[in-house]
Amino acid sequence: MSKKRREQHEEHMDESWLVPYADILTLLLALFIVLFASSTIDSQKFNAVKESLNAALNSGAGIMDSKSMSDQLIDKSQMSKDTIVELQQLKKQMDNYIQENHMNAEIETQITNNALTLTIRDRALFDSGSAVVKPQSRSLIEAMGDILQQYPKYEVLVSGHTDNQPINNREFESNWDLSSKRAINCMKILLENPALDPRRLVAVGYGEYRPIADNATAEGRAKNRRVEVTIKEKVME
């Protein structure tokens, strides 16, 4: 081979090895991230890992791209953990009030999907077919307001629910009307607390259309007649 041809050959060396090398680096990064996520039982962090990993692999993001994925994962998981801790504290305060006032049979508290929901049987708040809160029940809603004012970053949804038995009296033409008015009246009592920002509260009536039990039985219908107060961290705009 002539000297000139050798020089041309050297100038066009095969660089295809760079592609599998880059893939190996990406896989190593994936391995480290998975090991980092599996070192804790925090499901929120694990889901965040999967999202970031998929984004990196699909977009071909390099190892040295801007902000590291591990920093983003720590930020997300820490925020979620704080939210859960605060909701657990709030639930404990509510549960203590419920127990002290012997209302365990009337109110249930549950944390799901990063929200605390209080389910209140309608008989604890209203007479049958009425949306007027019983005088002896106002203290319950007022106590809820006192607790909620300690958590200003949370929104409050008050929702009314009925069974599927038709209602048609001089005040309410339908279950929509009854459930909506019950939710609004409960919200109004909460708003008597001047420390609660009205922008945090929403009231809605669902009528008979979101049952939690079978309307075919009296027991099921009793469970469906309820007011739910859902407390959830508001979305930052």
ABEGO torsion letter per residue (X at the ends): XBAAAAAAAAABBBAAAAAAAAAAAAAAAAAAAAAAAAABABAAAAAAAAAAAAAAAAAGBBAABEBBAAAAAAAAAAAAAAAAAAAAAAAAAAAAAAAAAGAAAABBBBBBGGBBBBBBBAAAABBBGBABBBAAAAAAAAAAAAAAAABAABBBBBBBBBBABBBBBAABABAAAAAAAAAAAAAAAAAABAABBAAABBBBBAEAABBABBAABAAAAAAABBBBBBBBBBBBX
